[in-house]
Amino acid sequence: MERDGKMGGPLGVSKEGYAGRLEVLSGPTGRRQRTEADKARIVAESLLPDARVAEVARKHGVTRWQIYDWRKKLRKGHL
């Protein structure tokens, strides 16, 4: 494959959208560790008559699928 002399990349490859270098940060992943009690409280809130799972999830910073998973675990007695 031919390369252009400017950046050493293949000819015909667009450089548009190139964001520059990528910096990798070490440390905590940013994931929250929720207690079983917190999960149960969020699930209980999602089960209220007028509650919408998406709104409850947004309020608590979780995804709808986490709440559905926690509901399933609660029904099975694992939460």
KOLVEX-869443 format. One record per residue (C-alpha): residue in three letters; x, z, y. Coordinates in steps of 0.1 Angstrom, whole numbers. Layout:
# KOLVEX-869443
NODE   resn    east      up   north
NODE    ALA       X       Z       Y
...
***
This chain:
# KOLVEX-869443
NODE   resn    east      up   north
NODE    MET       0       0       0
NODE    GLU      14      -9      34
NODE    ARG      19      17      60
NODE    ASP      19      14      98
NODE    GLY      49      25     117
NODE    LYS      31      49     140
NODE    MET      19      77     118
NODE    GLY      30      67      84
NODE    GLY      -5      64      71
NODE    PRO     -21      35      52
NODE    LEU     -31       5      73
NODE    GLY     -68       2      80
NODE    VAL     -75      39      78
NODE    SER     -93      53     108
NODE    LYS     -78      82     126
NODE    GLU    -111      89     144
NODE    GLY    -123     124     137
NODE    TYR     -88     137     130
NODE    ALA     -89     174     140
NODE    GLY     -52     181     139
NODE    ARG     -35     208     118
NODE    LEU     -54     233      97
NODE    GLU     -46     269     101
NODE    VAL     -53     292      71
NODE    LEU     -61     328      79
NODE    SER     -54     355      54
NODE    GLY     -74     388      52
NODE    PRO    -110     397      45
NODE    THR    -133     369      34
NODE    GLY    -160     377      58
NODE    ARG    -185     384      30
NODE    ARG    -207     414      34
NODE    GLN    -208     440       6
NODE    ARG    -244     452       5
NODE    THR    -254     483     -14
NODE    GLU    -281     481     -40
NODE    ALA    -304     501     -17
NODE    ASP    -298     476      11
NODE    LYS    -307     447     -12
NODE    ALA    -338     465     -24
NODE    ARG    -349     472      12
NODE    ILE    -345     436      21
NODE    VAL    -364     425     -10
NODE    ALA    -392     450      -2
NODE    GLU    -394     436      34
NODE    SER    -397     400      20
NODE    LEU    -426     411      -2
NODE    LEU    -448     423      27
NODE    PRO    -480     403      30
NODE    ASP    -471     383      61
NODE    ALA    -434     381      55
NODE    ARG    -416     348      52
NODE    VAL    -385     348      31
NODE    ALA    -366     325      55
NODE    GLU    -372     347      84
NODE    VAL    -363     379      66
NODE    ALA    -331     362      53
NODE    ARG    -322     350      88
NODE    LYS    -328     385     102
NODE    HIS    -305     401      77
NODE    GLY    -278     374      76
NODE    VAL    -284     363      40
NODE    THR    -297     332      24
NODE    ARG    -332     327      10
NODE    TRP    -317     322     -24
NODE    GLN    -300     356     -23
NODE    ILE    -333     372     -17
NODE    TYR    -350     352     -45
NODE    ASP    -321     363     -68
NODE    TRP    -324     399     -57
NODE    ARG    -362     397     -64
NODE    LYS    -355     385     -99
NODE    LYS    -330     413    -105
NODE    LEU    -354     439     -91
NODE    ARG    -382     427    -115
NODE    LYS    -357     430    -144
NODE    GLY    -347     465    -133
NODE    HIS    -312     455    -124
NODE    LEU    -314     463     -87
***
